Structure formats: C-alpha cells, structure tokens
Amino acid sequence: MFSDLYDYVSLFFYRHWPSVEGEITAVRILGGSGRLLVEYSFSLAGGSYIGESGYPWSVDTAVVNIHQRLSVGRSVTVRYRPDNPTVNKLDRSVWEDLEGL
C-alpha cells in the first residue's frame, strides 16, 4: 500500500526524471470519459517497459488530426523513475503537439 502511494506521489516530479525515446503502440479515444489514451513502449539496458498516459480530449477536436500527430509507431519522449522504470509517463512535449487542435 505504501509503495502504491509512493508511486503515485512520485509522478508529480516526473519532469525531473531521466528521459528515453519510446514508441507509440496504440491510441484510443475514450468518448464516454472525454480522454485520449496513448499506450507506448520503451527499452532501457535492463529490459523493455510499457506505459500509458491520458490527456483530456475535446469532442470538437478532429479525430484525424489526433491520429496524424499521435500515430502508432511514432517516436515519443518518455520520462521514467530512475529506481523503478515501470513508473513512467509521457513527457509534456508530446501533449504540446495537441494544443490548439
């Protein structure tokens, strides 16, 4: 239980974590919840890891624009916690591409 809380709280400091290049493996638009979910994978010397990050999605946003900017196979920057890479998050720069759509 304490480790889950630590993992959650540590996400607030993700901008200070090391980064690595990853690859988008899936993009989902969850219409009911109004969220865009991006799944990705990345590798470090110790192995391969996966993750997912969400972003608020506007119904007015054109789906085709999202899939052009966040297509499967696209390279993305992933931030990971140095002591536990399973705790990771997409870098803010990924979402900046969507602002203004």
C-alpha positions in Angstrom: 0.0 0.0 0.0 2.8 2.4 0.9 4.6 1.6 -2.4 1.5 2.4 -4.4 1.2 5.8 -2.7 4.9 6.5 -3.3 4.5 5.6 -7.0 1.5 7.9 -7.3 3.1 10.9 -5.4 6.4 10.5 -7.3 4.5 11.2 -10.6 4.3 14.9 -9.5 8.1 15.1 -10.0 8.3 13.3 -13.4 9.8 16.4 -15.2 13.0 15.8 -13.2 13.3 12.1 -14.2 15.6 10.9 -17.0 14.1 10.6 -20.4 14.3 8.0 -23.1 12.8 7.6 -26.6 9.8 5.3 -26.8 7.3 4.4 -29.4 3.5 4.7 -29.5 1.9 1.3 -29.7 -1.8 2.3 -29.5 -4.0 5.4 -29.4 -7.5 5.3 -28.1 -10.2 7.9 -27.8 -12.4 7.2 -24.8 -15.5 9.2 -25.8 -17.5 8.5 -22.7 -14.8 9.8 -20.4 -13.6 12.5 -22.7 -10.0 11.3 -22.6 -7.3 10.4 -25.1 -5.2 7.4 -24.1 -1.8 6.8 -25.5 0.0 3.5 -24.9 3.7 3.3 -25.5 6.8 1.1 -25.0 10.4 1.8 -24.4 13.6 0.0 -23.7 16.5 0.5 -21.2 19.6 -1.5 -20.6 17.7 -3.6 -18.1 14.7 -4.5 -20.3 11.6 -3.4 -22.1 8.8 -1.4 -20.5 5.3 -0.3 -21.3 3.1 2.6 -20.1 0.1 4.6 -20.9 -0.8 8.3 -20.4 -4.1 10.1 -20.7 -5.0 13.6 -21.9 -8.3 15.4 -21.8 -9.9 15.2 -25.2 -12.4 17.7 -26.6 -15.3 16.3 -28.7 -14.7 19.2 -31.1 -11.2 18.0 -31.9 -10.9 16.3 -35.2 -10.0 12.6 -34.8 -8.0 12.6 -38.0 -5.7 15.4 -36.6 -5.1 13.4 -33.4 -4.1 10.3 -35.4 -1.8 12.3 -37.6 0.1 13.7 -34.7 -0.1 10.6 -32.5 0.2 7.7 -34.9 1.2 4.2 -34.0 5.0 3.8 -34.4 5.7 7.5 -33.8 8.7 8.2 -31.6 7.9 9.9 -28.2 9.9 11.0 -25.2 9.2 9.0 -22.1 10.2 10.0 -18.5 10.8 7.2 -16.1 11.6 7.0 -12.4 15.3 6.0 -12.1 14.8 3.5 -9.4 11.8 1.9 -11.0 11.2 2.4 -14.7 7.8 0.7 -14.5 6.7 4.1 -13.1 6.8 6.3 -16.2 4.9 9.0 -18.0 5.0 10.7 -21.4 6.9 13.9 -21.5 4.9 17.1 -21.6 6.3 17.8 -25.1 4.1 15.0 -26.5 0.9 16.8 -25.4 2.1 20.2 -26.6 1.6 18.9 -30.2 -2.1 18.6 -29.5 -2.7 22.1 -28.0 -4.6 24.3 -30.4 -6.3 21.5 -32.4 
